[in-house]
Amino acid sequence: MRYRSSRCDWRRMIVVKRALWLILFLTMVGCGRNERMDALYAQRCLGCHGPTGQGDGPLAGSLPVRPPDFRETVERKSNNQIRRAIAEGRGTMPAFSPALRQSEISDMLQMVRFLSREGRDIRWWEKFDTLVVAHCSLPWEAVFGYDEPIEEPKL
């Protein structure tokens, strides 16, 4: 019996082809830094963490403990762990949750992830992490359910 291509098969091929082009476009364009992320980072983080996230900001020398280098610490952390550190603070780092909305904390998370990839070879799946978080209203962990749920602020 010979396989006959049907009209439905051609439609599926067209849909798959368009989806692959979209994925290729988003991967190449990426969701790198934007002005809002840069402004938040400059206002809240640059003084201690420095322009490249290496912990060499102008205020870093006056702190009792040097801020961490994002390239060494961030890749081992989940998005929720980083989000919690930004919101609640850690060590000498202040808590930003009273001053920032969740969307701004998510922008800071993306900026920290972006800076952690500077100067090192990134793994193939890290490219898609940025795309999913930037283009979806839900974080990557919530989409796939492999991380702890996002804690809601207590009123």
N, C-alpha and C positions, 0 to 999 in steps of 0.2 A: 504494500500500500504506500502510495506516494503522498508525502506531506504537501498540502496546498496552503499557500499563504492566504490568509483572509484579510479582510479590511480591518478587523480588530487588531491583528498582529501589527499592522503598519501604524495604527494609532498608538499602540503601546510603545513601539520603537520611537516614534516622534516624541512622546512624553518623556521617555527615558533619556533621549538625546538632549532635550531641553533642560531636564533636571541636571544632567552632567555638566552642561555648559554653565548653568547657574552656580553649581558647586565650584567649578573651576574659576569662574569670575570672582566669587566671594573669597576663595582661597588666595587668589592673586592680589585682589584689592585689599582684602583683610579688613580688620576693624581696629587698626592701630590707634594711635593717640588722636584725640580731638581737642579742641580749644577748651571745652569745659573741664576735661580731665586735667589738662595742663594747668589751668587756673587753680583748680582745687589743690593739686599737688604743690604748686608754688606757694599757695597761701598756707597750707596746713602741714606739709611734709618736708619741703625743700630745705628748711633751716637745719634740720637734724640729719635727714637721710641723704641730702645732696642731690645734684641734678641728675645723677645716673643711678641713684639708689644704692650706692656703695657705702653709705654711712659716713660720708665725708663732707657733710654740710657745714656752713659757717659756725653753727652753734655746737657741733658735735664735740669739739675739743673741750668745751666747758661742762659737758655732762659727765656724771660719775661713771657711766658705762657707755661705751661706744655703741651707737645704733648699728643694727645688723646690716650686713650686705645682702640685698635682696637676692642676688645670684646664688648665694650659698644656702639661704634659709627658705625661700618662698616655694621652690619646686617640691619640697617635702610636705607642704601644708595643703589642706583642702581649702576650698573657697570659703566654707563656713568658719574655719579656724582663722583665716585672714580677716574675714568680715567681723568676727568677734573681737579680734585684736584691735581693729580700727575703731569699732563701736565702744568697747569697754576699756581700751587702753591696756598697756602692759609695761611693767617696770616704770621707767621714767616717762614713757609715752602717755600723754593724756587721753582720756576717753572723748571721742568725737560724736557719740550718739546724741547727746543733747543738742548739739549745734548743727548736725547734718541730717538730711532726710535719707531714707533707705536708697533712693536712686543715686544720691551723691556718694554714699558709702560704696555702692556697686561700682560707680565710676572710679573711686579710689582703688578698689580691688582690681579693676582692670588695668589701671595705671601701674600698680605694684607688679602685677603679672607681666605687663609689657616690659617694665624695667628689668625684671628678673631674667628675661630672655636675652637681653642685650649682651653681646660678647660671648655667648655660649651656643653650642649646637642644640637646637630645639628638637624634641622628638616629634614624630609626625602627628601624633594625636593632640599635641599642645596647640597646633595651628587651629584645629577645629574647636577647641575649648573656647578660644577667644571669639570665634564666630557665633557659637551658640549663645554665649552669655550676652554678647552685644546685640544680637538680632532677636532674641526672645525675651519675653517679659519674665520668664522663669530662669533661675540659674541652672547650670549644667547638672548639678547634683539632684535638683528637684525633678528634672526631666527624666533622669535615669534611676533615681532613687538609691544611689549607692552611698550617700552621705547622710549625716544626721539632719533632721528637718531644721529649717530656719526658725530661730526663736523669735517670737513676737515680743515687742517691748511691753513691759509690765507698767500699767498705769496706776 
